[in-house]
């Protein structure tokens, strides 16, 4: 659940949250009223969130993990119990 939050939810919402915090902290000083909510650049914030999400997913899928050499054996039912999936070396099966 934390991985989903850090790799999907946070990158999508981070630009909007930062923008709203910035407007909230500096908007009170400049006298912006209730109409500021309609002036929020939703398209730009959604685009920035989608771009940040794409970058995070690219970095996570390309730069983390290691390639497995061998053949993947899926989980199976054997002798009344489930044998979990695993990777066997290419030589034997």
Secondary structure, DSSP 8 states (H G I E B T S, - for coil): -HHHIIIIIHHHHHHHHHHHHHHHHHHTTTT--GGGGGGS-HHHHHHHHHHHHHHHHHHHHHHSS----SEEE--EEETTEEE--EEE-SS--
